[in-house]
Amino acid sequence: MNDKIAAPQSELPGAELDTALLRPDFLWGVSTSSYQIEGAAHEDGRGLSIWDVFCRQKGRIANGDTGDIACDHYHRYAEDIALMRDMGVRAYRFSTAWPRLLPRGRGAANEQGFAFYDRLIDRLLEARIEPWLCLYHWDLPQSLDDLGGWTNRDIAGWFADYAALVAQRYGDRVKHFATFNEPSVSTLFGYALGWNAPGIADKSSYYKAAHHLNLAHGAAVDAIRDLRPSALIGAIHNRQPVLPESGKPENAHAAALLDAHWNLLFPEPQSFAAYPALIAHEMEPSQKAGDMARICRRLDWFGVNHYSPIYARADAASQLGFAWGKPPASAQQTGAGWSIHPDAFRDVLIAAWRRYGLPIYVTENGSGGNDAPDATGAIADKARIDYLRAYTHAMGEAIRAGADIRGYFVWSLLDNFEWGAGFTNRFGLVHVDFKTLRRTPKASARWYAGLIRPTRKD
């Protein structure tokens, strides 16, 4: 069951987006990812992912939460599409689960898994919602991790084979494909810092993983174009200004290093066939002749995920030369503890457009907190509305400055499994009761519906 999305709430303080700035075909959407919402982790032939294993390691995830059930989107996708339709969104960005389609990461395909995404895509199209398909949102098949995962150069070929299967099956209905979501997070947190699956903290493994992921990107672009020449292909990157925690000179250098790892390590070689200068020497041992040409491939759009600035400080004990810093005590923060700085969002969008020269889609932006129903069952998440209002207004300022921005996707449609935070951090426009799985649109869902409605031409 879910509640219909009622008329939008009116008049809250703050600047509104001038929708006259938007293109007639501007896309309003929502984003999710497979492991965070699907559940059905042990059903219909799905193989294990690295997150299935990581979640069962003591102390890794808040409250010992797992994605075994998550939002049960696998069984409730029709209900979730109805929520999107009621909200008026025109596009849904989701990821396919590699281990659901190829339980061992390669070899025999799982028809039951492929059939699930057939049903999802067909139902989206019936609702007049464009499916945007991301090939990788961190859930690597455990069988491939057993072979070295992203530290094994052969994974570029394995990923290309997976991309080819997906493009062949769905490319008649899906026009927009993303190779990777936030590769800086999956590699830095997964292989250097040990915070995310597979939980490795080794400098050498990290640089190998990063280079091989870039090779996989290029190989996947080629595989999709060979099968679906009209496909529109992009990649999705974190773009967040990195600021020093304090004015110490060593913290400024730490911020420059984190910027190279966080913002540049993937889009620079993918667009310009070169690694960022500060860490290029670290990447050399993994490279072979011709690699940079294999990585750098023509793309059709550039995905920007942005939430807030991030902060760095020097740390002599860190193998990478920096540690995560804290925002200023005076900074306004979301319920998740991330600083609120819409001007940074505006500047990021302008800079990405000028640097990469591709149409920009905001593929993630949103605000986390601890939303809970009140005594009447309503979820009045005013803080999220204020955040989204400020950030969409900032997007409008970037468009006014000349940035070619063609769409905006809120993270996320649903409260979901938020990685190390488990179910404690809620980003959804729709509240999920994780005991009953009941969906309840929040006030922000009604606000977003109101923002979208005047811009729809159909």
Secondary structure, DSSP 4 states (H G I P E B T S, - for coil): -B----SPP---SSPPP-GGGS-TTPEEEEE--HHHH---TTSTTPPPBHHHHHTTSTTSSGGG--SSSTT-HHHHHHHHHHHHHHHT--EEEEE--HHHHSTTSSSS--HHHHHHHHHHHHHHHHTT-EEEEES-SS--BHHHHTTTGGGSTTHHHHHHHHHHHHHHHHTTT--EEEEEE-HHHHHIIIIIS-SSTT----HHHHHHHHHHHHHHHHHHHHHHHHH-TT-EEEEEEE---EEESSS-HHHHHHHHHHHIIIIITTHHHHHHS---GGGHHHHGGG--TTHHHHH----SEEEEE----EEEEE-TT-TTSEEE----TTS-B-TTS-B--HHHHHHHHHHHHHHH-S-EEEEE----B-----TTS----HHHHHHHHHHHHHHHHHHHTT--EEEEEEE-SB----GGGTTSSB--SEEE-TTT--EEE-HHHHHHHHHHGGG---
